[in-house]
Amino acid sequence: MLDPVRVLIRRRITEVFNDADKGERPVLRRADALFPVDGVAWRVNGDVVTMMIGGVSGLLLQMLHPAVLAGVWDHSDFRSDMHGRLRRTAKFIARTTYDHADAGRAALDKVNRIHARLGGTLPDGTPYRVTDPALLAWVHVTETISFLDAWIRYAEPAMPLAEQDAYFAEMACIGQALGADPLPRTRAAAEALIQSYRPQLRADARTHEVAALVMAQTVGSPAVDIAAGVIMQAGLDLLPDWARAMHAPHPGGLPRPLLRGAARNTARLIRWAFERSPNRTVWPATVSEFPTR
């Protein structure tokens, strides 16, 4: 019999990432997924806390690009459903990494159909399209490097550079399917690409409004909200110094050593809770029905 504490933590995490009213359930790991079972992406993308920290950091980095911010501002219900937006991003990563390859491709096709309808005009009058390959490249590289850096900081500090490069090479298939160009396939290429975008980046009142909503996210349960607060602060802390300065965070968070210690302990607790979970089992290609947790 499972420890009741372990069961409770699993249930709370499942509720955060799955909308029960819509019948959602966790994505379980399939041997016939888009990514290889023994690949680096399977290792990095499966850690709940580091993916949440990386997701927050990536979103804060992405919105410094005026056209990305405009896409969120013009076409998203972020004010009323920021939690839903973050949940959908997490589900997309889980679906494309671990689910049956057909389900992963269907998730990619759905995003492409949505992107094809979206565009608008920046406050300075410049038109933008969400399908712009360079814009999609910025979204892809910032998301990918943020997931990886969160993993390195809170799970595998000694991760070899060759495996970091392999992560970018594997994740490039997602960027390619979404139309991103250029696509970095090594860490050095990713860092160079991010630097090349810096002259285009801005932070204004709209940037700070969206960022404040991201940082203020709650999910209802006091215990989970405490952990969420640590994760949000850790995501901000993960940003490069220049990006964190652009967001001009207000003082009042935990001191950096305490914050990183709290994030590390949160990650360890959730890993413990999901040991031997069906969510961590690799199901064979013939499996058609899965347990929900």
N, C-alpha and C positions, 0 to 999 in steps of 0.2 A: 504494500500500500504506500502511496506517495505521501510525503510530508505535507500536512495541510497548508503550511506556509508556502511551500513550493507550488502547490495547486492554486492558491490564491494569487500569487504573483503572475503565474501563467495566465490566469483568467483575466486579470486586470490589463496585462499587456495585450492580450487578444482583443479586449474591448476597445483599447486605444486605436488599434490598427484595422479593425473590421467593424463595419456598420451592421449591427445585428438586425436593424429594421429593414435592411436591404438583402438580408440573407447571406451576407459575406462571411467567409471563413478563411482561416489561414491558408496561405500557399505552401504546400508541402513539396519536398524535394524529389524531383524525377530524374531517373537515369537518362531519359531522352530529352533533356533540356537543351536550350541553345548553347549554353556554356558547358565545357567538359567538367565532369565531377571532380577530377584531380587538378583543375585549374586554380589560378590565384583568385579569380572573381568569386568562386564559391566560398573561399575562405573569408575574404574581406566583406562581401555583401551580406553575409549571414549573421553578423553580430549586431544585435538590436541597438545597443547604446551607441556604438561608434557610428553606425549608419544614421542614427538620429542626430548626433553631434555634427557629423559631416554634412547631413542634409540641411541643417540650419545654417552652417557656415557657408555652404555652397549657395544657398538662397540669398544670404546677405551679400555675398560677392557678386552674384549674377545681377542683382538689382542696381548695382552701381553703373551698369550700362544703360543709357537713357532709353534705348529701344526695348530692352527687356522689361524695365520698369513700366514703360508705356503699355506693353502687352498685359502686364498684371493689372495696371490701373484701369485700362480700357475694357478688358475682357474677362475679368475675374471678380468673383464675389468675395474677395479677400476680407472685406470688413466684417461680413457676417459669418464667413465659413473658412477662416484661415486653418482651423484644425482639419477640415475636410480636404483642403488643398494639400496639406502636409501628408495626410493619410493616403491620398491618391498617388502622390509621388512615391511613398514607401511601397504601396501595392504594385506600382509599375515596376520598380526595381526588383521586387520579389518575383513577380510574374515572369519578367524577361530573363532573370537569372536561373530560377529553379523549376518553374512549371514546364509542362510539355512544350516542345519547340513550337508547335502550332499555336498554343495559347500565348507564348511569347511574341510570335509574329503578329497575332491578332491584336495584342496590346500596342505594338508598334504601329500597325496600320490605323488603329483608332486615333492615336496621337497625331499621325500625319493628316488624317481627315479633318481633325479639329484645327490643326495649324493652317491648313489650306484656306480656311475661311477667315483667318484673322489678320488684321493689319490696321493701320491708322496713320495719324499724324502726330509728331512730337510737338511739344509746346512752342518750339521755334519754327514750326511749319514744315520740318523735314518729314517726308513720308517714310513709313516702315512697313515691312511685311514679316510676319513671324517665320515664314519659310525661307528667309534670307540665309543662305548657307553659312556666311560669316557670323551671323547672329546665333545660329544654332551651334556653331563651333565654340563660341564663348560659353554658352550654356553647358555644353558637353564637357569642355575642359575644366571649368570651375567646379562642376559637380563631381567629376571623376577624381580630381586632385584632392578635393575636400573629403570624400569618402576614404581615400587612401591615407591621407594625413591623420584623420581621426583614428583609423585602425592602427597606424604606426604609434601614435602617442599613447593610446589607451589599451593596446593589445599586443603589439609586436614591435617594440622599439628598435630591435636589431634586424628588422626585415632587410634582406640583401637588396642592393640596387637592381640586380638582375630580375628579382621577383617583382619589384616596383615597376620596372619596365614592362614585364609580362602583363601586369594588371592593365596598364594603358593599352597594350596591344590587344588584349582580350576585349576590353570595353569599347574599343574602336568600332566593333561590329554594331554596337547600339547607335553610336553617333552616325555611322555610315547609313544605317537603315532609316535614320531620321533626317538625313540630308545635310549633315554638318560637314563643312569644308573650310579650312584644312583640319585634318585629324592627327593629333600627336600620338605616336606609338611608343614613346619613351618618356621618362620623367623629364629629361633635359629639354625635349621638344615641347612638353606641356608647359614647363616654366617659361620657356622663351616665348611661347604663344601668348601666355597671360601678360607678360611684360609688353608685348607688341600692342595690346589693347589699352594699356594704361592711358595714353593720351585721349582716348574716347570716353573715359569714365567720368562720372559726375555724381555729386550728392547734393540734393536740394530738399525742399520742404516735403515733397512727395516721397522721396527716398526715406526720409526720417519717419514719416507717418507709417509707411508699410513696414519698415524695420521695427518700429515700436509695437505694432500689432503682432509681428512674429515673436518678439521677445516676451510679450505678455500672455502667451498662450497658456490656457488651463484646460483640463479635460474632466474636471468634476470631482474626482476623488482626491482628498487632501494629501494622502501619501504619494499618489502618482503625481500630483501637482508639485510637490516638493522636489521630486526627482526630475520633473520636466523643467523646473526652474534652473536646476543644476545643469541640465543638458543644454538649455538655451544659452546660459552664460558660457558654457564650455564651447559652444559653437562660435560665439563671438570671439572668445579667446583664441580659437584656432586660426582666425583670419591672419593674413600677413599684416605686419605693423602698419603699412601704408593704407590698407583697406580698413583696418580698425579705426585709424585716425579719421578717415573720411566719414565713417559712421558716427564719430564724435560721441561715444557712449557716455552716459552719465555715471558718475561715481556712485558707489553704494552696494556693488556686488561683493561677493566673497573675495578676499585676497587670493592672488593667483595660486599659491601653494595649496591653500585649503580647497579652492575650486577644483583643481586638478585631482587632488586626493579624493574629493567627494565623487567626481565623475568616474574615477578609476574604481572606487568601491561600488558604485551603482552598476557599472558594467560587470563586475565580478558577481554581484548578487543575481543579476538577471541571467548570466551564463549558468550559474548554479541552478537556478529555477528551471531552466530548459534542458538540463542534462537528461538524456534518455527520452526526451520528448518525441512524439511522432513527427513534429515539425523538423527535427534534426535527422530523421531517418531518410535514407535514399530509397525511394520506392521504385520497383522495376517498371519497365515500360508496359507490362501487361496489367498493372493495377488500374482499376477504373473507379473505385470508390475509396475515399480516404476518411479517416477519423478527423474530427474538427480540431482536436487539440490533444 
